[in-house]
Amino acid sequence: MSSTAKEVKEKTGYLKRSDLYTIGVGQAIGSGVLTLIGPAILLTGQSAWLAYVAACIWGFMMIAPIPWITSTLKLGGGFYSLVGDMAGKRVAGMYAVGFLPQTINLATYGVAIGMYANSLWPQINAKWFGIAALSVFFVINLCGVDVMAKVQKILVILLFVALGLFIILGVLQLKNPVFDFTAPDFFSNGPSGFFSAILLYVYSTNGYSCIMNYGKQAKDAHKDIPKALLYCVPTLMVVYGGVALVASGVLPLDQVAGQPLTLVAKNILNPALFTVFMIGGPVLALSSSINSTISNNCIPVAQSCKDGWLPKSWAAQNRRGAYWKLMTFTYLMGILPVLLDFSISDVVNNIMLLASALAFLQIYAYFQLPKKHAEAWEKSSMHISNGKYYFLCCLSLFAYICIFINSCRSLKLPVVIISLIAIVICMAYGWFRSASPDVKIETSVWEE
């Protein structure tokens, strides 16, 4: 394997629009579609399906400027490149360090896929199955982004078949008045319950934003990345809305409220189809998320290494162009919490405010596009007036403020303190490290 980041000539321009689309959809559809609908029914009753559709719109609001940005610029390091180019050197340092803890998100998929495998085959050890799954996709990603993308396409096609089977057979068995907006159980807890369900869902609705990481690898980045992003939105609305419609429409609400989707699946599918659904639904949904998360976590960090915020040797690539050192780090961040039985929810909660702080840095960068890249923005195939673009930026800001407030309400004081300390550390690092001559914001953003 290479010892430095510059020994391998990086392969570019090979991902088609369909590849980008399946990477995005596969990243977005994870365990949420199976675990969140029951709790949402508890919050809002039969309108749980409508809340999921609304959450998909809300999730798009959070990243609304991104399709227009990616139609203007090619981003070699995803959000990191965007922040570094438009918000400045010090902010880039804050983002580079703050992004690292978020790589633990891989562990949540490892825990979940083991849990679902154990529910299907009780003789399987959930922990070791989760570690085995993470290991398999770690090896696949070491073979390069092109191999990862081919595997992702297969996983997503099978996932669509499984979820489509559930939706079609379930719709044929609907018994509850899921389209009657005046029914007493439609908005069972009023507007507040409906809004709470949207916020519960929203974390599972915009993972497709990871597509922007592939500016170098996309065949026609300016056209294919924004189109792939936009295609993901109606896809998620149909899939999530359809699954939630069936979940709330077949059995009495008191039986499904707060329960996982498997309860409904057992009632509408025969044992053979239920097994197919469990393998093709939760297991493949989590597999596609694991598969794309490994490279998604590495690309922004690799660019920050090349710029000097982190050791440049960490961005070493193997002969297939994979960032093998960073992938190993991400893999370890994924398996160690699973291996040691850590509470993943506690770990994730501890970095929630840090993640929110990074989101606000992204939004600040969004606002800079028309000024920073005025000529490229005017030539963009998706160009809109500055007023309309700034409106999209304001939508993103509003959506994130609501999420931030809701997150703060659910966090305990020690978690808030830890998160605030982490934010201060990132700020201090970005401030002082930016003065080093070793740190430069290299050209990872292209207008052409």
ZINORKA-V615947 format. One record per residue. N is the residue number from 1. RES is the residue in one letter. OMEGA is omega in degrees with one decimal (999 if undefined). BURIAL is 1 if it has 16 or more other ideal C-beta (glycine too) atoms within 10 Angstrom, else 0. Layout:
BEGIN
N_RES_OMEGA_BURIAL ; N_RES_OMEGA_BURIAL
END
This chain:
BEGIN
1_M_-176.8_0 ; 2_S_177.1_1 ; 3_S_177.8_0 ; 4_T_-175.9_0 ; 5_A_-171.4_1 ; 6_K_-176.4_0 ; 7_E_-178.1_0 ; 8_V_175.0_1 ; 9_K_-172.5_0 ; 10_E_177.4_0 ; 11_K_-177.2_0 ; 12_T_171.4_1 ; 13_G_-177.0_0 ; 14_Y_180.0_0 ; 15_L_177.4_1 ; 16_K_-179.9_0 ; 17_R_179.1_1 ; 18_S_176.5_0 ; 19_D_-179.6_1 ; 20_L_179.7_1 ; 21_Y_-178.2_1 ; 22_T_173.9_1 ; 23_I_-178.3_1 ; 24_G_-179.7_1 ; 25_V_179.8_1 ; 26_G_176.8_1 ; 27_Q_-175.1_1 ; 28_A_-176.4_1 ; 29_I_179.5_1 ; 30_G_-176.6_1 ; 31_S_-176.6_1 ; 32_G_-177.7_1 ; 33_V_-179.2_1 ; 34_L_-173.8_1 ; 35_T_-171.5_1 ; 36_L_-173.2_1 ; 37_I_177.8_1 ; 38_G_175.7_1 ; 39_P_178.9_1 ; 40_A_176.0_1 ; 41_I_177.2_1 ; 42_L_-177.4_1 ; 43_L_-169.7_1 ; 44_T_175.2_1 ; 45_G_-173.2_1 ; 46_Q_176.5_1 ; 47_S_-179.9_1 ; 48_A_179.4_1 ; 49_W_179.2_1 ; 50_L_177.8_1 ; 51_A_179.5_1 ; 52_Y_176.0_1 ; 53_V_178.6_1 ; 54_A_178.8_1 ; 55_A_176.5_1 ; 56_C_176.8_1 ; 57_I_178.5_0 ; 58_W_178.8_1 ; 59_G_176.3_1 ; 60_F_177.1_1 ; 61_M_-177.3_1 ; 62_M_-177.6_1 ; 63_I_-171.1_1 ; 64_A_-178.6_1 ; 65_P_-170.5_1 ; 66_I_178.2_1 ; 67_P_-179.3_1 ; 68_W_176.6_1 ; 69_I_-177.6_1 ; 70_T_172.1_1 ; 71_S_-177.7_1 ; 72_T_-172.9_1 ; 73_L_168.4_1 ; 74_K_-175.4_1 ; 75_L_-178.4_1 ; 76_G_-179.0_1 ; 77_G_175.7_1 ; 78_G_-177.2_1 ; 79_F_179.3_1 ; 80_Y_179.3_1 ; 81_S_178.6_1 ; 82_L_-179.4_1 ; 83_V_-178.6_1 ; 84_G_-177.4_1 ; 85_D_-170.5_1 ; 86_M_-176.5_1 ; 87_A_175.0_1 ; 88_G_-171.1_1 ; 89_K_-177.0_1 ; 90_R_179.0_1 ; 91_V_177.4_1 ; 92_A_178.0_1 ; 93_G_176.6_1 ; 94_M_-177.2_1 ; 95_Y_-177.4_1 ; 96_A_-178.7_1 ; 97_V_-178.1_1 ; 98_G_-178.4_1 ; 99_F_-174.0_1 ; 100_L_-178.3_1 ; 101_P_-176.8_1 ; 102_Q_178.1_1 ; 103_T_177.4_1 ; 104_I_179.3_1 ; 105_N_178.4_1 ; 106_L_-178.3_1 ; 107_A_-179.7_1 ; 108_T_178.2_1 ; 109_Y_178.8_1 ; 110_G_178.4_1 ; 111_V_-174.9_1 ; 112_A_-177.2_1 ; 113_I_175.6_1 ; 114_G_179.9_1 ; 115_M_-178.9_1 ; 116_Y_177.3_1 ; 117_A_179.2_1 ; 118_N_178.4_1 ; 119_S_179.1_0 ; 120_L_178.9_0 ; 121_W_-173.6_0 ; 122_P_-178.9_0 ; 123_Q_-179.7_0 ; 124_I_174.4_0 ; 125_N_-173.9_0 ; 126_A_-177.2_1 ; 127_K_-175.0_1 ; 128_W_174.6_0 ; 129_F_178.0_1 ; 130_G_179.0_1 ; 131_I_179.2_1 ; 132_A_179.5_1 ; 133_A_178.2_1 ; 134_L_-178.9_1 ; 135_S_179.9_0 ; 136_V_-177.2_0 ; 137_F_171.5_1 ; 138_F_179.4_1 ; 139_V_178.9_0 ; 140_I_-179.2_1 ; 141_N_175.3_1 ; 142_L_178.8_1 ; 143_C_176.1_0 ; 144_G_-178.3_1 ; 145_V_-178.7_1 ; 146_D_177.7_0 ; 147_V_176.9_0 ; 148_M_-177.7_1 ; 149_A_178.6_1 ; 150_K_177.2_0 ; 151_V_-179.2_1 ; 152_Q_-179.0_1 ; 153_K_178.5_1 ; 154_I_-179.1_0 ; 155_L_-176.8_1 ; 156_V_177.2_1 ; 157_I_178.4_0 ; 158_L_177.5_1 ; 159_L_178.2_1 ; 160_F_178.9_1 ; 161_V_-177.7_0 ; 162_A_-179.3_1 ; 163_L_176.7_1 ; 164_G_176.3_0 ; 165_L_179.6_1 ; 166_F_-176.6_1 ; 167_I_-176.1_1 ; 168_I_-179.7_0 ; 169_L_179.3_1 ; 170_G_179.9_1 ; 171_V_178.7_0 ; 172_L_-177.8_0 ; 173_Q_-179.9_0 ; 174_L_179.0_0 ; 175_K_-177.3_0 ; 176_N_-178.9_1 ; 177_P_-173.3_0 ; 178_V_178.2_1 ; 179_F_179.9_0 ; 180_D_-176.4_0 ; 181_F_-178.6_0 ; 182_T_-179.8_0 ; 183_A_-176.8_0 ; 184_P_-178.9_0 ; 185_D_-177.2_1 ; 186_F_171.9_1 ; 187_F_-169.4_1 ; 188_S_178.7_1 ; 189_N_175.0_0 ; 190_G_-178.2_0 ; 191_P_-178.6_0 ; 192_S_178.0_0 ; 193_G_178.7_1 ; 194_F_-179.8_1 ; 195_F_177.5_1 ; 196_S_178.1_1 ; 197_A_177.7_1 ; 198_I_-178.7_1 ; 199_L_175.7_1 ; 200_L_-177.5_1 ; 201_Y_-161.1_1 ; 202_V_-179.8_1 ; 203_Y_-178.1_0 ; 204_S_-169.4_1 ; 205_T_-177.4_1 ; 206_N_176.5_1 ; 207_G_-179.5_1 ; 208_Y_176.9_1 ; 209_S_178.3_1 ; 210_C_-179.3_1 ; 211_I_-177.5_1 ; 212_M_178.1_1 ; 213_N_-168.7_1 ; 214_Y_178.8_1 ; 215_G_179.2_1 ; 216_K_-172.4_1 ; 217_Q_-176.8_1 ; 218_A_178.8_1 ; 219_K_179.1_0 ; 220_D_-169.8_0 ; 221_A_-175.3_1 ; 222_H_-180.0_1 ; 223_K_-170.7_0 ; 224_D_-178.1_1 ; 225_I_179.0_1 ; 226_P_179.1_1 ; 227_K_178.8_1 ; 228_A_176.9_1 ; 229_L_-177.2_1 ; 230_L_177.7_0 ; 231_Y_-177.7_1 ; 232_C_-174.3_1 ; 233_V_178.3_1 ; 234_P_177.3_0 ; 235_T_-179.5_1 ; 236_L_178.3_1 ; 237_M_-179.8_1 ; 238_V_-176.5_0 ; 239_V_-178.0_1 ; 240_Y_179.6_1 ; 241_G_179.8_1 ; 242_G_179.3_1 ; 243_V_-179.6_1 ; 244_A_177.2_1 ; 245_L_179.1_1 ; 246_V_-177.9_1 ; 247_A_-178.0_1 ; 248_S_-172.2_1 ; 249_G_-175.1_1 ; 250_V_-177.2_1 ; 251_L_174.3_1 ; 252_P_-174.8_0 ; 253_L_-178.2_1 ; 254_D_177.6_0 ; 255_Q_-174.5_0 ; 256_V_-178.4_1 ; 257_A_179.1_1 ; 258_G_-176.2_0 ; 259_Q_177.0_1 ; 260_P_-175.3_1 ; 261_L_-177.7_1 ; 262_T_179.3_1 ; 263_L_178.8_0 ; 264_V_-178.4_1 ; 265_A_179.5_1 ; 266_K_-177.0_0 ; 267_N_-176.8_0 ; 268_I_-178.4_1 ; 269_L_174.0_1 ; 270_N_-174.1_0 ; 271_P_-179.0_0 ; 272_A_179.6_0 ; 273_L_177.4_1 ; 274_F_177.0_1 ; 275_T_176.7_0 ; 276_V_-179.6_1 ; 277_F_-177.9_1 ; 278_M_178.3_1 ; 279_I_-176.4_1 ; 280_G_180.0_1 ; 281_G_-175.2_1 ; 282_P_-176.2_1 ; 283_V_179.7_1 ; 284_L_176.3_1 ; 285_A_179.5_1 ; 286_L_178.1_1 ; 287_S_-179.9_1 ; 288_S_177.2_1 ; 289_S_178.0_1 ; 290_I_-175.6_1 ; 291_N_-177.6_1 ; 292_S_-176.2_1 ; 293_T_-175.7_1 ; 294_I_179.5_1 ; 295_S_178.4_1 ; 296_N_179.5_1 ; 297_N_-172.8_1 ; 298_C_-172.7_1 ; 299_I_178.5_1 ; 300_P_-179.2_1 ; 301_V_179.5_1 ; 302_A_180.0_1 ; 303_Q_178.3_1 ; 304_S_174.4_1 ; 305_C_179.7_1 ; 306_K_179.9_1 ; 307_D_175.2_1 ; 308_G_178.3_1 ; 309_W_177.6_1 ; 310_L_-178.4_1 ; 311_P_-176.8_0 ; 312_K_-179.3_1 ; 313_S_178.8_0 ; 314_W_-178.2_1 ; 315_A_177.8_1 ; 316_A_179.3_1 ; 317_Q_174.0_1 ; 318_N_-174.6_1 ; 319_R_176.5_0 ; 320_R_178.4_1 ; 321_G_-179.8_1 ; 322_A_176.5_1 ; 323_Y_-167.0_1 ; 324_W_178.6_1 ; 325_K_179.3_1 ; 326_L_176.7_1 ; 327_M_176.7_1 ; 328_T_176.7_0 ; 329_F_179.4_1 ; 330_T_178.9_1 ; 331_Y_178.6_1 ; 332_L_176.0_0 ; 333_M_179.4_1 ; 334_G_-173.0_1 ; 335_I_-175.7_1 ; 336_L_176.7_0 ; 337_P_177.5_1 ; 338_V_-178.3_1 ; 339_L_-175.7_0 ; 340_L_178.0_0 ; 341_D_175.9_0 ; 342_F_172.3_0 ; 343_S_-176.2_0 ; 344_I_-178.9_1 ; 345_S_178.4_0 ; 346_D_-179.6_0 ; 347_V_-179.5_0 ; 348_V_178.7_1 ; 349_N_-178.0_1 ; 350_N_179.1_1 ; 351_I_-175.6_1 ; 352_M_-179.3_1 ; 353_L_177.2_1 ; 354_L_178.1_1 ; 355_A_178.5_1 ; 356_S_178.5_1 ; 357_A_178.2_1 ; 358_L_179.0_1 ; 359_A_179.4_1 ; 360_F_173.4_0 ; 361_L_177.0_1 ; 362_Q_-177.7_1 ; 363_I_175.5_1 ; 364_Y_179.0_1 ; 365_A_179.7_1 ; 366_Y_-174.8_1 ; 367_F_-174.1_1 ; 368_Q_-172.3_1 ; 369_L_-175.6_1 ; 370_P_179.5_1 ; 371_K_-174.9_0 ; 372_K_-177.2_0 ; 373_H_-173.1_1 ; 374_A_-176.6_0 ; 375_E_179.2_0 ; 376_A_179.3_1 ; 377_W_178.8_1 ; 378_E_-177.6_0 ; 379_K_-176.6_0 ; 380_S_179.2_1 ; 381_S_178.9_0 ; 382_M_-176.1_1 ; 383_H_172.9_1 ; 384_I_179.6_0 ; 385_S_178.9_0 ; 386_N_179.5_0 ; 387_G_179.1_0 ; 388_K_178.8_0 ; 389_Y_179.4_1 ; 390_Y_175.1_1 ; 391_F_176.6_0 ; 392_L_178.2_1 ; 393_C_178.5_1 ; 394_C_174.9_1 ; 395_L_179.1_1 ; 396_S_179.5_1 ; 397_L_179.7_1 ; 398_F_-178.3_0 ; 399_A_-179.2_1 ; 400_Y_177.7_1 ; 401_I_177.9_0 ; 402_C_179.1_1 ; 403_I_-179.5_1 ; 404_F_179.6_1 ; 405_I_179.4_0 ; 406_N_178.9_0 ; 407_S_-179.2_1 ; 408_C_179.8_0 ; 409_R_-176.0_0 ; 410_S_-177.3_0 ; 411_L_174.9_1 ; 412_K_-175.6_0 ; 413_L_179.1_0 ; 414_P_179.2_0 ; 415_V_178.6_1 ; 416_V_-178.9_1 ; 417_I_179.1_0 ; 418_I_-178.7_1 ; 419_S_179.7_1 ; 420_L_176.6_0 ; 421_I_179.1_0 ; 422_A_178.9_1 ; 423_I_179.2_1 ; 424_V_178.8_0 ; 425_I_179.1_0 ; 426_C_178.8_1 ; 427_M_-179.4_1 ; 428_A_-180.0_0 ; 429_Y_179.7_1 ; 430_G_-178.6_1 ; 431_W_-173.3_0 ; 432_F_-178.6_0 ; 433_R_-178.1_1 ; 434_S_179.2_1 ; 435_A_-177.5_0 ; 436_S_177.0_0 ; 437_P_179.4_0 ; 438_D_-175.7_0 ; 439_V_177.7_1 ; 440_K_173.9_0 ; 441_I_-176.9_1 ; 442_E_-178.4_0 ; 443_T_173.7_0 ; 444_S_175.5_1 ; 445_V_-177.2_1 ; 446_W_177.6_0 ; 447_E_-173.2_0 ; 448_E_999_0
END
